[in-house]
Amino acid sequence: MPKMKTNSSAKKRFKLTGTGKIARKNAFKSHILTKKSTKQKRNLTHTSLVSAADMGNVKRMLCIGK
């Protein structure tokens, strides 16, 4: 059986943490920033964790074990 291929777009967007969780960047921080408040932009800078509902799909794309 051939090796599983990692989804190229997923490996650029997600990062595995030391405890096995998956980190992601927040959306809405790329353009149209003039109408957003400084506080909103600052809070979008930090990374978040992938929710439990999406964890299976992301792990499958990254070829991480069950």
N, C-alpha and C positions, 0 to 999 in steps of 0.2 A: 504494500500500500504506500502511495507517495506521501511525502511530508505535507503537513498543513501549511498553507500560506497565510501569513499575517496580513490583515487588511492595511494597506499603505496609508490610507487617510486616518485610520484609528491610531496607528503608532505615532503619528505626528501630533495628535490631539490629547492623548491620555498618557498618564504616567503612573506607574505602580509605586505605592508608598512602601515604607519599610515593614508595615504591619499587614500588608497584603490588600489594602484598599486601593481604589483607583481614583486619582486626582484628575480634575478637569478645570479648564478656564471658564469664567463666566461669559455669557453672551452679552450683546449690546454695548461693547466697548470699542468697536472698530471704526465707526463713522457716525456722523450726525451727533457730534459731541457738544455742539454749542448750546443746544437747548436743554441739555442735562445738567443738573446741579453738580457742584464740585463734590459734595458729599456722596452723591450717587455714583459718580465716576470713581471716587476713591474706594468705595465699597466693592465695586466691580473688579478692582485690581487683584484682589486676593483669589486664590484658588479655592474650589469647592470639591466635595467628594461626589462621586456618581451615586445616585440613589439606588436603593436595593432593588427596585423594580427594573432598572436598566442594567444592573450588574451582569446578569447572564448574557445579554446581547453583547456587551462590551468585552467580556471575557472571551466570548466565542470569536469576536473579531480579532482579538489580540492573541488567540491560541493559548490562553492560560487555562490550567486545569479547572475542573468543575468547580 
